[in-house]
Amino acid sequence: MQRVKTTAGAVQIYRSGADVTRTGRTELAGGVNELEIMGLSNSAVIDTVKLFFPAGIQLADIRFRHGADEEDDDRESVKIRERIADLQKKTEVLELQAELWKENGSFSGTAKPDLAEVEHYIEKLPERLNGLYEEVNSLKKEIKLQQRALKEADRLENLPVITAVLDAPGAGTYDFEVQYHEQAASWAPVYEVHTDAEGPLTLKVRARLFQHTGEDWEAVKTSLLTSTPSGGSLPVLDPVYLNFRTAVQSSGSVRRSSAKMMRNMVYEEAMEDAAPMMMGAMAGTAQLQRIETSTAETESSDTLTEYSLPGTKTITAGTKGTMADLLEYQLPAEYAVSAVPKMDVRAYLAAKVKTQDLPEDIHGTAGIYLNGVYAGETDITADLTKDTLDIPLGKEEGIQVSRTEKKRKTSEAMLKNQRTTEYAYELKITNGKTKETEITVTDQIPVSQDKTIVVEAVDKDGAAFKEETGILTWKLKLEPKETKTLNLAYKVSWPKDKTLEETHNVPFCPECGARTYGQKYCPECGAKIY
């Protein structure tokens, strides 16, 4: 029986799984031939294996065996084990010789050793021992090489084997292909956003390719598919029943989600209200350019997109991934500087991109590069309920922000049975840059969730005010080295027999998680807020 090795020639990688095409060449005699075709991995789906031979060759039978025939003494692993055993015997002999040379050097068994013989032996001993040690070290290195080869041979012999019985019209050399679906492969998108904070954003879409078949795919033609083989059952609608809702407490996961959403709320409000402005690019021209592969050819159908990578790729098994460049987009962007002194005394630069300009299939986390310098990462999944996506680019150097509490005074009105606390804050924004800068500053006053708690804005200093959220927004234009001072004051009155609690997260709907801003019913799903 003839054994034929195959090599991976082309792969189509899904988000999970891959279709592999392997190639081989074999000598066939005229008439019936039986072949053992090697190369499948343990994660190959055997039921998907297909053989392709030139026209005229008939497939009489095909069988699959998992692992080598234990009775086959012609296996490579058997030969390697024999070589290792032979090398180990030679090593033992040489080590024994070295011990004997050292023992004889003592002349303990000789009554009257000849002085000339002793001197000759002592002169010859180092040379002989060094020679023996070199031979031993060389043999041990060869043993290690053979042990690695044995490990690989055992791995290969435990892989599935295709046994094919072929009827050839005549003797000759024939090329053939094996195609099958591989489970231990996948790819994941990697996004990068590049900007100079002046022109359009460059959105790079890259791919990280993984495979754990145990074999390196060397110089294979590669294409990536955006779908995953999922089998075939159509979705079925189950009945939907209506009933009265029973009041329930918000789950812990909803509360945790609400708190996280609140931490980002003030910043989101600031960016929604920020005036678009263009920022100057950093000076300097790069002498070197980043080396990138050519982008892929893209072909889309109704159900998937296929990226055909140029040339060939070597996809190493068991690594953290092989990178490939797919395509890139140029997205119009506007840039704004914003500050939220209550939460952070630093100002931040952000890019604003229209949601409609984002590709539909882009969703996930992207690395941000500002003037070629890594600035962190952010989620670039488009929120279709918003017109724009804000992409934070990092701290805006040269802008100093401070927020100082100037007043906190509590008094009681005996006749009204009320307690009142007055608050006053001073915000300072300094433009330490050498050019004019526009900045949006955001702060807030608390929002009452009870009619007996009265919040009154005393001094908004010209800020735009959203009553339902308590968010105040100032849009400032600062000359170089200019400082502007903003004042914020408000007071809170409540029944003095009650304890006032200030929380830093607004209510969220326990049903859908939407922000409710103190409303009794969710504006999204209509659920009652308890």
C-alpha positions as CSV (number, residue, x, y, z in Angstrom):
1,M,0.0,0.0,0.0
2,Q,1.4,3.4,-1.0
3,R,1.4,6.2,1.5
4,V,1.0,9.7,0.2
5,K,1.6,13.0,2.1
6,T,-0.4,16.1,1.4
7,T,0.2,19.8,2.2
8,A,-2.3,22.6,2.9
9,G,-2.6,24.7,-0.3
10,A,-5.7,26.9,0.3
11,V,-8.0,27.7,3.3
12,Q,-11.3,29.5,3.6
13,I,-11.5,30.6,7.2
14,Y,-14.9,31.3,8.8
15,R,-15.3,33.2,12.0
16,S,-15.4,29.7,13.5
17,G,-14.0,26.8,11.4
18,A,-12.4,26.6,8.0
19,D,-12.6,24.8,4.7
20,V,-9.2,23.3,3.9
21,T,-7.8,22.2,0.5
22,R,-4.7,20.0,0.6
23,T,-2.7,19.0,-2.4
24,G,-0.7,15.8,-3.2
25,R,1.0,13.9,-6.0
26,T,1.1,10.1,-6.4
27,E,2.4,7.4,-8.8
28,L,-0.4,5.1,-9.9
29,A,-0.2,1.9,-11.9
30,G,-2.8,1.1,-14.5
31,G,-5.7,-0.6,-12.8
32,V,-6.6,-0.8,-9.1
33,N,-4.4,1.1,-6.6
34,E,-4.7,1.4,-2.9
35,L,-3.5,4.6,-1.2
36,E,-3.1,5.9,2.3
37,I,-3.5,9.6,2.2
38,M,-2.1,11.5,5.1
39,G,-2.5,15.1,6.4
40,L,-5.9,15.3,8.1
41,S,-5.9,16.8,11.6
42,N,-7.8,15.3,14.6
43,S,-10.2,18.3,14.4
44,A,-11.1,17.6,10.8
45,V,-14.7,16.7,10.2
46,I,-14.4,13.3,8.5
47,D,-17.9,13.3,7.0
48,T,-16.9,16.4,4.9
49,V,-13.8,14.8,3.2
50,K,-13.9,14.9,-0.6
51,L,-11.2,13.6,-3.0
52,F,-10.5,15.2,-6.4
53,F,-8.5,13.4,-9.1
54,P,-8.0,14.0,-12.8
55,A,-10.8,12.8,-15.1
56,G,-10.7,9.1,-15.9
57,I,-9.7,7.9,-12.4
58,Q,-12.5,6.1,-10.6
59,L,-13.0,5.9,-6.8
60,A,-13.8,2.3,-6.0
61,D,-13.7,2.6,-2.2
62,I,-12.9,5.1,0.6
63,R,-12.3,4.3,4.2
64,F,-11.1,6.2,7.3
65,R,-8.8,5.0,10.0
66,H,-7.9,7.0,13.1
67,G,-4.3,6.3,14.1
68,A,-1.6,4.0,12.7
69,D,-1.7,0.2,12.4
70,E,0.0,-1.0,15.5
71,E,1.2,-4.2,13.7
72,D,2.9,-2.2,11.0
73,D,6.7,-2.4,11.7
74,D,7.4,-0.1,8.8
75,R,6.1,2.9,10.8
76,E,8.4,5.9,11.1
77,S,8.0,6.0,14.9
78,V,9.3,2.4,15.1
79,K,12.4,3.3,13.1
80,I,13.0,6.3,15.2
81,R,12.7,4.4,18.5
82,E,15.3,1.9,17.1
83,R,17.6,4.7,16.3
84,I,17.2,6.2,19.8
85,A,17.9,2.9,21.5
86,D,21.1,2.4,19.4
87,L,22.3,6.0,20.3
88,Q,21.6,5.4,24.0
89,K,23.7,2.2,23.9
90,K,26.6,4.0,22.2
91,T,26.3,6.7,24.9
92,E,26.4,4.2,27.7
93,V,29.5,2.5,26.2
94,L,31.4,5.8,25.9
95,E,30.4,6.9,29.4
96,L,31.7,3.6,30.7
97,Q,35.0,4.0,28.8
98,A,35.4,7.5,30.4
99,E,34.8,6.0,33.9
100,L,37.4,3.3,33.3
101,W,40.0,5.8,32.1
102,K,39.5,7.8,35.2
103,E,39.6,4.7,37.5
104,N,42.8,3.3,35.8
105,G,44.5,6.7,36.3
106,S,44.8,5.9,40.1
107,F,47.0,2.8,39.4
108,S,45.6,1.3,42.6
109,G,45.7,-2.2,41.2
110,T,49.4,-2.0,40.2
111,A,52.0,-3.0,42.8
112,K,55.0,-1.1,41.3
113,P,53.7,1.2,38.5
114,D,56.3,2.1,35.9
115,L,57.0,5.8,36.2
116,A,57.3,6.3,32.4
117,E,54.0,4.5,32.0
118,V,52.3,6.7,34.6
119,E,53.6,9.9,33.0
120,H,52.5,8.7,29.5
121,Y,49.0,7.8,30.9
122,I,48.6,11.1,32.7
123,E,49.6,13.0,29.5
124,K,47.1,11.0,27.4
125,L,44.2,11.0,29.9
126,P,42.9,14.6,29.3
127,E,42.9,14.2,25.6
128,R,41.1,10.9,25.7
129,L,38.5,12.0,28.2
130,N,37.8,15.2,26.3
131,G,37.3,13.1,23.1
132,L,34.9,10.7,24.9
133,Y,33.0,13.6,26.4
134,E,32.6,15.3,23.0
135,E,31.3,12.1,21.5
136,V,28.8,11.6,24.4
137,N,27.6,15.2,24.1
138,S,27.2,14.8,20.3
139,L,25.2,11.6,20.9
140,K,23.0,13.2,23.5
141,K,22.2,16.1,21.1
142,E,21.3,13.6,18.4
143,I,19.0,11.7,20.9
144,K,17.2,15.0,21.7
145,L,16.7,15.6,18.0
146,Q,15.4,12.1,17.5
147,Q,13.1,12.4,20.5
148,R,11.5,15.5,18.9
149,A,11.2,13.6,15.6
150,L,9.6,10.8,17.5
151,K,7.1,13.1,19.1
152,E,6.1,14.5,15.7
153,A,6.0,11.0,14.2
154,D,3.7,9.8,17.0
155,R,1.5,12.8,16.4
156,L,1.3,12.2,12.6
157,E,0.6,8.5,13.1
158,N,-2.3,9.2,15.4
159,L,-4.0,11.4,12.9
160,P,-6.9,10.2,10.7
161,V,-5.8,8.4,7.5
162,I,-7.8,8.2,4.3
163,T,-7.6,4.8,2.6
164,A,-8.7,5.2,-1.1
165,V,-9.0,2.4,-3.6
166,L,-8.6,3.9,-7.1
167,D,-8.9,2.5,-10.6
168,A,-6.5,4.3,-13.0
169,P,-6.8,4.1,-16.8
170,G,-3.0,4.0,-17.1
171,A,0.2,4.3,-15.2
172,G,1.5,7.8,-14.4
173,T,2.0,10.6,-12.0
174,Y,-1.2,12.3,-10.8
175,D,-1.9,15.4,-8.9
176,F,-4.9,15.4,-6.6
177,E,-6.7,17.4,-3.9
178,V,-8.4,16.7,-0.5
179,Q,-11.0,19.0,0.7
180,Y,-12.6,19.0,4.2
181,H,-14.0,21.2,7.0
182,E,-11.6,22.0,9.8
183,Q,-13.0,22.9,13.3
184,A,-9.8,24.2,14.9
185,A,-9.5,27.4,13.0
186,S,-11.1,30.9,13.2
187,W,-10.5,34.6,12.7
188,A,-11.5,37.7,14.6
189,P,-11.7,41.3,13.4
190,V,-9.2,43.8,14.8
191,Y,-10.1,47.5,14.4
192,E,-7.8,50.5,14.5
193,V,-8.7,54.2,14.3
194,H,-6.0,56.5,13.1
195,T,-6.3,60.3,13.2
196,D,-4.2,63.5,13.3
197,A,-7.1,65.3,15.0
198,E,-7.5,67.5,12.0
199,G,-8.7,65.5,8.9
200,P,-10.9,62.4,8.4
201,L,-10.5,59.4,10.5
202,T,-8.9,56.3,9.0
203,L,-10.7,53.1,10.2
204,K,-8.5,50.1,9.5
205,V,-10.0,46.6,9.6
206,R,-7.6,43.9,10.2
207,A,-7.9,40.2,11.0
208,R,-6.3,37.9,13.5
209,L,-6.1,34.3,12.2
210,F,-6.0,31.3,14.5
211,Q,-5.5,27.6,13.9
212,H,-4.7,24.8,16.3
213,T,-4.4,21.8,14.0
214,G,-0.9,21.0,15.1
215,E,0.5,21.7,11.7
216,D,1.8,25.0,10.3
217,W,-0.1,26.1,7.2
218,E,2.8,27.4,5.1
219,A,2.3,29.7,2.1
220,V,-1.4,28.9,1.7
221,K,-3.9,30.9,-0.4
222,T,-6.2,32.4,2.3
223,S,-9.7,33.9,2.2
224,L,-11.8,34.9,5.2
225,L,-15.6,34.6,5.4
226,T,-17.8,36.7,7.7
227,S,-20.2,33.9,8.4
228,T,-20.1,30.6,10.4
229,P,-21.6,27.3,9.2
230,S,-24.6,27.0,11.4
231,G,-26.8,24.2,10.0
232,G,-30.2,24.4,8.9
233,S,-33.2,25.0,10.8
234,L,-35.4,28.0,10.2
235,P,-36.5,30.2,13.1
236,V,-39.9,29.4,14.6
237,L,-42.1,31.8,16.5
238,D,-43.6,30.6,19.8
239,P,-46.9,32.0,21.1
240,V,-46.7,35.3,23.0
241,Y,-49.0,35.6,26.1
242,L,-50.1,38.8,27.8
243,N,-50.7,39.0,31.6
244,F,-50.6,41.5,34.4
245,R,-47.1,42.4,35.7
246,T,-46.2,41.6,39.2
247,A,-44.1,44.3,40.9
248,V,-40.5,43.2,41.1
249,Q,-37.3,44.6,42.5
250,S,-34.5,45.6,40.1
251,S,-32.0,42.8,39.7
252,G,-28.4,43.2,40.9
253,S,-27.2,43.1,37.3
254,V,-29.5,45.9,36.3
255,R,-28.2,48.0,39.3
256,R,-24.6,47.4,38.4
257,S,-25.3,48.2,34.8
258,S,-27.1,51.4,35.9
259,A,-24.2,52.5,38.0
260,K,-21.8,52.0,35.1
261,M,-24.1,53.8,32.7
262,M,-24.3,56.8,35.1
263,R,-20.5,57.1,35.3
264,N,-20.5,57.7,31.6
265,M,-23.7,59.8,31.4
266,V,-22.2,63.3,32.2
267,Y,-19.4,62.7,29.6
268,E,-21.9,61.5,27.0
269,E,-24.1,64.6,27.6
270,A,-21.1,66.8,27.2
271,M,-20.2,65.3,23.9
272,E,-23.7,65.4,22.6
273,D,-23.8,69.2,23.2
274,A,-20.2,69.9,22.1
275,A,-19.8,72.3,19.3
276,P,-17.8,70.9,16.4
277,M,-14.4,72.4,16.0
278,M,-11.2,71.6,14.1
279,M,-8.0,71.1,16.0
280,G,-4.5,71.8,14.6
281,A,-2.3,68.8,13.7
282,M,0.9,68.2,15.5
283,A,4.0,69.4,13.7
284,G,6.6,67.2,12.1
285,T,6.8,64.8,9.2
286,A,7.6,61.1,9.8
287,Q,10.7,59.8,8.2
288,L,9.6,56.2,8.3
289,Q,6.3,54.5,7.5
290,R,4.6,51.6,9.0
291,I,4.9,48.4,6.9
292,E,1.6,46.9,6.1
293,T,0.4,44.2,3.8
294,S,-1.9,44.9,0.9
295,T,-5.6,45.0,1.7
296,A,-7.8,42.2,0.7
297,E,-10.2,41.9,-2.3
298,T,-13.8,42.0,-1.0
299,E,-16.8,40.2,-2.5
300,S,-20.2,40.4,-0.8
301,S,-23.3,38.3,-1.3
302,D,-26.7,38.3,0.4
303,T,-25.5,36.2,3.4
304,L,-21.7,36.9,3.8
305,T,-18.6,38.8,2.8
306,E,-15.5,37.1,1.6
307,Y,-12.0,38.7,2.0
308,S,-9.4,37.2,-0.4
309,L,-6.0,38.0,1.0
310,P,-3.3,38.8,-1.6
311,G,-0.5,36.3,-2.2
312,T,-0.1,33.6,0.3
313,K,-0.1,33.5,4.1
314,T,1.8,31.3,6.6
315,I,-0.5,30.6,9.5
316,T,1.4,29.0,12.4
317,A,-0.4,26.6,14.6
318,G,-1.0,27.2,18.3
319,T,0.1,30.9,18.3
320,K,-1.7,34.0,19.4
321,G,-2.7,34.7,15.9
322,T,-1.4,35.8,12.5
323,M,-2.3,39.3,11.4
324,A,-3.7,40.3,8.0
325,D,-4.9,43.7,6.7
326,L,-8.4,43.6,5.2
327,L,-9.5,47.1,4.2
328,E,-9.8,50.6,5.4
329,Y,-12.3,53.4,5.4
330,Q,-12.0,57.2,5.4
331,L,-14.6,58.7,7.7
332,P,-15.4,62.4,7.9
333,A,-14.9,63.6,11.5
334,E,-15.2,66.7,13.6
335,Y,-13.1,67.3,16.7
336,A,-14.2,68.8,20.1
337,V,-12.6,69.5,23.4
338,S,-14.7,68.9,26.5
339,A,-14.3,69.0,30.3
340,V,-16.3,67.7,33.1
341,P,-14.6,69.2,36.2
342,K,-16.9,67.5,38.7
343,M,-15.5,64.1,37.5
344,D,-12.1,64.9,36.2
345,V,-9.9,68.1,36.2
346,R,-8.5,67.2,32.8
347,A,-9.9,68.2,29.4
348,Y,-10.3,65.6,26.7
349,L,-10.3,65.6,22.9
350,A,-12.9,63.5,21.1
351,A,-13.8,62.8,17.4
352,K,-17.4,62.9,16.4
353,V,-18.4,60.6,13.5
354,K,-21.8,60.3,12.0
355,T,-23.4,57.0,12.7
356,Q,-24.6,56.7,9.1
357,D,-21.0,56.9,7.9
358,L,-19.9,53.8,9.9
359,P,-19.9,50.5,8.0
360,E,-22.8,48.3,9.1
361,D,-20.7,45.3,10.0
362,I,-18.2,47.2,12.3
363,H,-18.8,46.5,15.9
364,G,-16.3,45.9,18.7
365,T,-13.3,47.5,20.4
366,A,-10.8,49.6,18.4
367,G,-7.3,50.7,19.2
368,I,-7.0,54.5,18.9
369,Y,-3.8,56.1,17.4
370,L,-3.4,59.8,17.5
371,N,-0.6,61.0,15.2
372,G,0.7,57.5,15.2
373,V,0.8,57.2,19.0
374,Y,-1.4,54.6,20.7
375,A,-4.0,56.5,22.8
376,G,-6.0,53.5,24.2
377,E,-9.1,51.7,23.0
378,T,-12.8,52.4,22.7
379,D,-16.0,50.7,21.6
380,I,-16.9,51.7,18.0
381,T,-20.2,49.8,17.8
382,A,-22.6,52.3,16.3
383,D,-25.7,53.1,18.4
384,L,-28.4,53.5,15.8
385,T,-30.5,55.5,18.3
386,K,-27.9,58.3,18.1
387,D,-26.8,60.4,15.2
388,T,-23.2,60.4,16.0
389,L,-20.5,58.2,17.7
390,D,-18.0,60.0,20.0
391,I,-14.5,58.5,19.9
392,P,-12.3,59.7,22.8
393,L,-8.8,60.5,21.7
394,G,-7.2,61.2,25.1
395,K,-6.2,64.1,27.3
396,E,-6.0,67.5,25.7
397,E,-2.7,69.0,26.8
398,G,-2.5,72.6,27.7
399,I,-6.0,73.0,29.1
400,Q,-6.2,73.4,32.9
401,V,-9.6,72.9,34.7
402,S,-10.5,73.3,38.3
403,R,-13.7,73.1,40.4
404,T,-13.8,74.7,43.9
405,E,-16.6,74.6,46.4
406,K,-17.3,78.2,47.6
407,K,-20.3,77.7,49.7
408,R,-22.3,75.0,51.5
409,K,-24.7,76.4,54.1
410,T,-27.6,74.7,55.7
411,S,-30.5,76.6,57.4
412,E,-33.9,75.6,58.8
413,A,-37.3,77.4,58.4
414,M,-39.3,76.5,61.5
415,L,-42.7,77.7,60.1
416,K,-42.3,75.7,56.9
417,N,-40.8,72.7,58.7
418,Q,-38.0,72.7,56.1
419,R,-34.3,72.5,55.9
420,T,-32.4,74.2,53.1
421,T,-28.8,73.8,51.9
422,E,-27.2,76.3,49.6
423,Y,-24.3,75.3,47.3
424,A,-21.9,77.4,45.3
425,Y,-19.0,76.3,43.0
426,E,-16.4,78.2,41.0
427,L,-15.1,76.6,37.8
428,K,-11.9,77.9,36.2
429,I,-10.7,77.0,32.7
430,T,-7.3,78.1,31.4
431,N,-6.1,77.8,27.9
432,G,-2.3,77.3,28.2
433,K,-1.9,76.7,24.5
434,T,-0.5,79.2,22.0
435,K,-3.7,79.3,19.9
436,E,-7.4,79.9,20.4
437,T,-9.3,76.9,21.7
438,E,-13.0,76.1,21.9
439,I,-14.1,73.9,24.8
440,T,-17.4,72.6,26.1
441,V,-17.6,72.5,29.9
442,T,-20.3,70.4,31.6
443,D,-21.5,70.3,35.2
444,Q,-24.8,69.4,36.9
445,I,-27.2,70.1,39.7
446,P,-29.2,67.3,41.4
447,V,-32.6,66.3,40.1
448,S,-35.4,65.8,42.6
449,Q,-37.2,62.4,42.6
450,D,-39.8,63.5,45.2
451,K,-42.2,66.5,45.1
452,T,-41.3,67.4,48.7
453,I,-37.6,67.8,47.6
454,V,-37.3,71.2,45.9
455,V,-34.1,72.0,43.8
456,E,-33.7,75.6,42.7
457,A,-30.9,76.7,40.3
458,V,-29.7,80.0,41.7
459,D,-26.9,80.8,39.3
460,K,-26.3,79.0,36.0
461,D,-23.9,81.7,34.6
462,G,-25.4,81.5,31.2
463,A,-25.2,77.7,30.8
464,A,-27.6,75.7,28.7
465,F,-29.7,73.7,31.1
466,K,-31.5,70.3,30.7
467,E,-34.1,70.2,33.5
468,E,-34.8,66.5,33.2
469,T,-31.1,65.5,33.7
470,G,-29.8,68.5,35.6
471,I,-27.0,68.9,33.1
472,L,-25.5,72.4,32.5
473,T,-23.3,73.1,29.4
474,W,-21.1,76.1,28.7
475,K,-19.5,76.5,25.3
476,L,-16.4,78.7,25.6
477,K,-13.9,80.2,23.3
478,L,-10.5,80.9,25.0
479,E,-7.7,83.0,23.6
480,P,-4.1,81.8,24.3
481,K,-3.3,82.0,28.0
482,E,-6.8,83.2,28.8
483,T,-8.7,82.0,31.9
484,K,-12.5,82.1,32.3
485,T,-14.4,81.7,35.5
486,L,-17.8,80.1,35.7
487,N,-20.2,80.2,38.7
488,L,-22.7,77.6,39.6
489,A,-25.1,77.9,42.6
490,Y,-28.2,76.0,43.6
491,K,-30.2,75.2,46.8
492,V,-32.1,72.2,47.9
493,S,-35.1,72.3,50.4
494,W,-36.7,69.3,52.0
495,P,-38.7,68.3,55.1
496,K,-36.4,68.6,58.1
497,D,-37.7,65.4,59.7
498,K,-36.3,63.4,56.8
499,T,-32.8,62.6,55.9
500,L,-31.7,63.6,52.4
501,E,-29.7,61.2,50.4
502,E,-27.7,62.2,47.3
503,T,-27.1,59.4,44.9
504,H,-24.9,59.5,41.8
505,N,-26.9,57.3,39.5
506,V,-30.3,58.1,38.0
507,P,-33.1,55.5,38.0
508,F,-33.0,53.0,35.2
509,C,-35.9,50.9,34.0
510,P,-35.7,47.4,35.6
511,E,-37.3,45.9,32.4
512,C,-35.2,47.4,29.6
513,G,-32.4,49.4,31.4
514,A,-33.3,52.7,29.8
515,R,-32.6,55.9,31.7
516,T,-35.8,57.4,33.2
517,Y,-34.6,60.7,34.7
518,G,-37.0,60.5,37.6
519,Q,-40.1,59.7,35.5
520,K,-42.8,57.4,36.8
521,Y,-42.9,55.4,33.6
522,C,-40.1,54.2,31.3
523,P,-40.0,56.4,28.2
524,E,-38.7,53.4,26.2
525,C,-40.9,50.4,27.2
526,G,-43.6,52.1,29.3
527,A,-42.9,50.0,32.4
528,K,-43.7,51.6,35.8
529,I,-40.7,52.6,37.8
530,Y,-40.9,51.5,41.4
